[in-house]
Amino acid sequence: MKWTTPGHTVAVSRPDVNFGAVERALAGWQTWAKTGPKTFDLERIRDKLRAAGL
């Protein structure tokens, strides 16, 4: 799965993982990964994916 913002794309999981599994692992990310009004902690997102085996 790739994380895309205007002008930036960052891979947050391996290319062969199931998209639905990634979505389930990241449920609520807009809240628990938020670090500011428009910023998010990408490392926390990656940690969640690693913990889910993704």
C-alpha positions in Angstrom: 0.0 0.0 0.0 1.2 3.5 -0.8 0.5 6.7 1.1 -0.1 9.6 -1.3 -0.2 13.3 -0.6 0.2 16.0 -3.3 3.6 15.5 -4.7 4.6 12.7 -2.3 4.1 8.9 -2.4 5.5 6.7 0.4 5.2 2.9 0.5 3.9 1.9 4.0 3.7 -1.9 3.4 5.1 -4.5 1.2 3.6 -4.6 -2.3 2.2 -8.2 -1.9 -0.1 -7.6 1.1 -3.8 -7.6 1.0 -5.3 -4.1 0.8 -8.2 -5.0 3.1 -5.8 -6.3 5.7 -3.9 -3.0 5.6 -7.1 -1.1 6.0 -8.1 -3.2 9.0 -4.7 -2.8 10.7 -4.8 1.0 10.2 -8.4 1.5 11.3 -8.7 4.9 13.0 -5.2 6.0 11.9 -6.6 9.6 11.5 -6.8 9.7 15.3 -4.0 7.6 16.7 -1.3 8.7 14.2 -2.2 12.4 14.4 0.7 14.7 15.6 -0.7 18.1 14.6 -3.5 19.7 12.6 -2.2 18.4 9.3 0.6 16.0 10.3 0.7 12.3 11.1 3.4 10.0 12.5 4.4 7.7 9.7 6.5 5.5 12.0 3.4 4.7 14.2 1.6 3.7 11.0 4.5 1.4 10.0 4.7 0.0 13.5 1.0 -1.0 13.3 1.6 -2.7 10.0 4.6 -4.6 11.4 2.7 -5.7 14.5 -0.1 -7.0 12.2 2.5 -8.9 10.1 2.0 -6.8 7.1 
